[in-house]
Amino acid sequence: MKTNTNIEIQNALLTNQRRKILNHELQELTQSERKALCMRYWGPCSIAQIATELRVSWEVADKLIDRAIEKLRDGFIVGGEICKE
C-alpha cells in the first residue's frame, strides 16, 4: 500500500517529467508556431490579431495554432498512450 508521501513524490516526479516534455516540445515548434500559440492562449489574442501580428492570413494563423497544438500533444504520447495525471 502506498502512503500519501509516496503518492505525492510520484505526482511531483510526473509533473516534473511533463514540464520537461512540454519545454522540449515548445522548443521544437517553429518561431511562428510558438508565437501564435503564446499569443492565442497567454495573450489572449484573436486569430485576426495573430494574423496581423505575424503578417499572414487568418487561415495561416489558425493553421499555425492547430499545428502547434498537434505537435505538443504528440510529444506527450508515450508507448501509444497519452501521459495523464
C-alpha positions in Angstrom: 0.0 0.0 0.0 1.3 3.4 -0.9 1.5 6.1 1.6 0.4 9.7 0.9 4.0 10.7 0.9 4.9 8.2 -1.8 2.0 9.3 -3.9 2.9 12.9 -3.5 6.5 12.1 -4.6 5.3 10.2 -7.6 3.0 13.1 -8.6 5.8 15.6 -8.3 8.0 13.4 -10.5 5.3 13.1 -13.1 4.7 16.8 -13.0 8.4 17.5 -13.5 8.6 15.0 -16.3 5.6 16.6 -18.0 7.2 20.0 -17.6 10.4 18.8 -19.2 8.5 17.3 -22.1 6.5 20.5 -22.6 9.6 22.6 -22.6 11.3 20.3 -25.1 8.3 20.3 -27.4 7.9 24.1 -27.2 11.5 24.4 -28.4 10.7 22.1 -31.3 8.0 24.4 -32.6 8.8 26.9 -35.3 9.1 30.5 -34.1 5.8 31.4 -35.8 4.0 28.4 -34.2 5.4 29.3 -30.8 4.5 33.0 -31.1 1.0 32.2 -32.4 0.3 29.7 -29.6 1.5 32.1 -26.9 -0.5 35.0 -28.3 -3.6 32.9 -28.5 -3.5 31.3 -25.1 -1.4 33.6 -23.0 -2.2 36.9 -24.8 -5.1 36.2 -25.2 -5.4 37.4 -28.8 -7.9 36.7 -31.5 -6.9 34.8 -34.7 -7.3 38.0 -36.6 -4.9 39.8 -34.2 -2.4 37.0 -34.5 -2.6 37.0 -38.3 -2.0 40.8 -38.3 1.0 40.5 -36.0 2.5 37.6 -38.0 1.6 39.2 -41.3 -0.2 36.1 -42.5 -3.8 35.3 -43.5 -6.4 34.4 -40.9 -6.3 30.8 -42.3 -2.5 30.5 -41.9 -2.6 31.9 -38.3 -5.3 29.3 -37.4 -3.3 26.5 -39.0 -0.2 27.5 -37.1 -2.0 27.2 -33.8 -3.6 23.9 -34.8 -0.2 22.5 -35.9 1.5 23.7 -32.7 -1.2 22.1 -30.5 -0.9 18.8 -32.5 2.9 18.8 -32.1 2.6 19.4 -28.3 0.0 16.7 -28.0 2.2 14.3 -29.9 5.1 15.0 -27.6 3.0 13.6 -24.7 2.3 10.3 -26.3 4.5 7.6 -24.7 4.2 4.0 -25.8 1.0 4.6 -27.7 -0.7 6.1 -24.6 -1.1 9.8 -23.6 0.6 10.8 -20.4 -2.2 11.8 -18.0 -2.2 13.0 -14.4 
